[in-house]
Each structure stands twice: as C-alpha cells, then as structure tokens.
Amino acid sequence: MFAAVHPAPQPSETLPAANAVRMNHRRCAQIFCTTCSLLILGLIAFLVLLIIDCAISSHPKVSIDRIAAVGLNTTPGLTLSPHFNVTVRVKNPSKFFFRDCYSYGYAAISYSGVTVGEGLVPVFCQGPEKSTVLETVLRGSDIVLADGVRDRLAEDQRRGEVAMEVVMKLPKPSEDDFIEESAWCQVVVGPNFGSTPCSVK
C-alpha cells in the first residue's frame, strides 16, 4: 500500500500584503510626524518674529530732509510773517507685520523759544520698513521779536546758520482713541542746512 503524499507547506500568500500595509502605516506616521514638526517650528518662528517686531516697532523714525525759509525779516520795527517749506521723512520701524497710519498732525518751528511758524502734517499710511516723505508749510503771522532775539537772528542769517527747533505731533488711530507720537528736531536753517535725527516719544 502506498503512503499518502501531502503537499509541502506553501508560504502564506498574505504575508507580502501585510508587510505592505505595515510599510504604508509607517510612512504615513513619518509624514504626519514630519508635518507636525514643521508646523510647530513654523509657529515658533512666527512667534519669535512677532515678539521681535513688537519690541522694535514702538516709535517711528522721524527726520527733516530740508527746510526753505522765506520772510525772516530782521528789519527793526517790523513784525515777522515768515513761512517755511519743510520736507519730513517718517520711517516705519516694523520689519515684518505692522502697518502704521497717521491722521492730520501738527508741526511748529521756533527760534530762541519763539514760535515763528506752524501748520498741519498730511495724513499718511506706511507698511513695514517703508519711508514716507511729507511736504508741509509752516506759517507765522505778525510775530514780534525782542530786540536781542532779532539781533541774534540777523547775525545767524549773515553766517548762514539759523539754529531752530521743530516739534511735531503725529496722532495714530487706535481702537478707542488716538496714540500721539511726539517728535522734537534740531535743525540749522540756511545755506548750511543741517538736521539731526528727531527724538520721538
């Protein structure tokens, strides 16, 4: 009698499929972890940049590029009615995020403590790291100077260097009211014009 012949055991046909499923799961997990890591790193980078931007964006940078004076009459017995064509440069210090807008501002120019001209600063807006050049005219009318101040002004004009001060108020709208930026600038008016960066607070 012949013994029964049994077929040799065959490798399971489901093993490759199971391995493929496990590999797919592993790849999906790796992609998910990588995506989460990138999102977390991106959020951290955004928060760091936001904190840095908030720290450096407290006040605008203000400077005066040019002043042309007309009508600084130093004749004894006459009043002054001058006007000053002023070019102002305002830079937004924000590096990345913050856009600044300003309503109509006020500016005044003085000599030896006497205001000799005043006027409005135009409305403007500017994005991060943008500079805006503004033109304004400051006018004075029937200004009386003491004799000593008038003599000093005449001497400064002869030298071509009239030291003056410019004060600006720049109101910035907020949620409920206005935040006022104040700028104080020292300038030399005349052929030897000069200006230092304005102090802003």
Order of alpha helices (4+ residues) and beta strands (2+ residues): alpha-beta-beta-beta-beta-beta-beta-beta-alpha-beta-beta-beta-beta
